[in-house]
């Protein structure tokens, strides 16, 4: 039987969805905020699967980065939606103020 040389370390295979979480997180922050919640949710489950594998699966850094970007993107999406709702409300209030007579 042939053993690897001393000090040799073979990395475990990456989780099949670690890269997907990373890409969704990057897209969620950079372009499409609607991808961010999916990166957040999927990233949490992928990280749990990697931790439960006992070192048999890798890709934790990619999944973690995608998870964090998913959280950041979701917060930015929420701020954007609140801003849009506030702007629409101000336009409606302004339109009603102009049309009312004193």
N, C-alpha and C positions, 0 to 999 in steps of 0.2 A: 504494500500500500504506500502510495506517495503522499507525503504531507507537504503543505506549502512551506517555503523557507521561513525561518524565524522572523517575526516582526511583520509578516505579510498579513494584510487585512483586506478582506473582500467586502465591499459595501453591499448591504442588502438591496434588493430591487426596490425601486420607487413604487409608491402607491399609484395605481393606475389613474387616479383622479387628482393627484397633487398638482400637476401642471394645469389641468382644467381650472382648478380653484385659483391658481395664480393668474391665469389669463382673465378669468371673470373679474377678479379683484382689480386688475390693472385697467380693464375696460370700464369698470364701474367708477373708478376715480377719474380717469382721463376723459372718457367720451360719454358713455351711456350710463347714467346713474341707476337705471333700472336693473342693471346686471349686478350691482353691489349687494343687494339683499341675498341674492342666490349664492354669491361668493361667501358671504358671512355664514349662511346656514350650512352650505355644503362643506365649507372649510372646517366648521366645528365638528361635523360628523367624520370627515377624513382624518382630522387630528385625533379624534377618539379612537378610530380604527387603527391608526399608526401606533398610538400608545398601547392599545390592547394587544398588538401583535407581538409584543415582547422582543422587539429588535428584528423581527423577520421582515418588516417593511420599512423603507426609507422614504425620503421626500418630505420630511417634517418641516424643513426650512421653507420649501416652496409653499406648502399648505398653510403654514403659519403666516407667511407674508401675504398670501391671498386672503386669508381670514381677516387680518388686520386691515388690509386695503378695502375689504368688503364692509367692515365696520365704519371706516372713514367715509367711504362712498355713500353708505346708507345715511349717515349723519348729514353729509352734503346734500343728498337728495331731499331729505326732510327739510333742511333750511331752504332749498330752492322752491319746494312745493309751498311752504309757508309764506315765502316772499311773493310767490305768484298769487296765492289766495288773497294776501293782503293788498296787493296791487289791484286785483279785480274788485275787491271790496271798496277800495278808495275810489276807483273809477265809477262804481255804481253810486256811491255816496255823492261824489262830485256831480254826476249827471242828474241826480235827484235834486241837489241843491240849486243847480242852474234852472231847472224847470219849475221850481216852487216860486210862488209870488209872495212878496212881503206886504 
